[in-house]
Amino acid sequence: MALILSGKKIASEIKGEVKARIEETAAKPTLAAVIFGDDEGSLIYARSKARAADKIGINVEILQFSADIRTEEAVSIMTGISGNKAYHGIILEEPLPENIDPFPVREAINPAKDVDCTTAGNIGRIISGEPVFLPATPLAILEILKKYRIDTNGKRAVIVGRSRTVGLPLANMLLRKSPEGNATVTVCHSRTRDLSKITKSAEILIVAIGKPGFVNRDHVSKDAVVIDVGTNYIDGKLIGDVDHDSVEPVAGSLTPVPGGVGPVTVSCLLRNAYKAYRLSREM
Ligand code: NAP
């Protein structure tokens, strides 16, 4: 049976470290969580981050704007928020409504406040090896591997999913010439042929596709480390992208959903928020 890689303890350790550092600071770091439209999921996610932040001394202001605006207006709103010294960090809740082009809105975020690592410059810095912020979910995955002493050096890592928030940055982070990288990385997507043949070659398999229970025992080799990033709500229940019951007897270790990558992601985001606050003091 697989070792269950719980994220809860790791998440509370990270939050404890950030809380202790904030207690030594004069002011409260403040984040703006910006929502265009009334997507229920975005609002729930922003509120849950605000609750977690509040417990460790970070203030999150949820700023919600109408969906019924043009891209230029959304950019102007974001430019104003980004220039406001009261906000040390900014989170743009996505997806945006279809009538708003997300690219220029993301680009209106000051890179030093881009705690979600969403601007083109900050994403590019992951590849150049000089990151300002690293994106929270890939960071969370590396934290879990580190805390459970799972060495990535020379390992065959397969990532299923090539999103700009998870798969692509994670691939670059695992490839880095560093003790926390040095993996041989393969990235799969919806056009990948013979998916199970590739995923079975993985010593470390990371799944981020948004398809509940898609990856099963036929995709996993014996003793593989399986990281399930998926968060899918089915009948009010949170389900991962990995069919836990079928994979658990085969894998060497496995993250649960809920209680795996999710809580560590929030902690890593809050750690980035503290970093943004520190950066603002240095300017
Ligand atoms: P996304 O932007 O929706 O992209 C999904 C990716 O999966 C795409 O690259 C897509 O391929 C690929 N894909 C879809 N079906 C596939 C299939 N049958 N076989 C192989 N690849 C397939 O993904 P995301 O934003 O990374 O989110 C993925 C999941 O992770 C979602 O459930 C999301 O809620 C969750 N998530 C969780 C956290 C957390 O903190 N736990 C954070 C972020 C996301 P194409 O590129 O070819 O379309």
Residues whose N, C-alpha, C, O or C-beta is under 5 A from the ligand:
A	BS01	NAP	T137 G161 R162 S163 V166 C188 H189 S190 R191 A208 I209 G210 V229 G230 T231 N232 V261 G262 T265
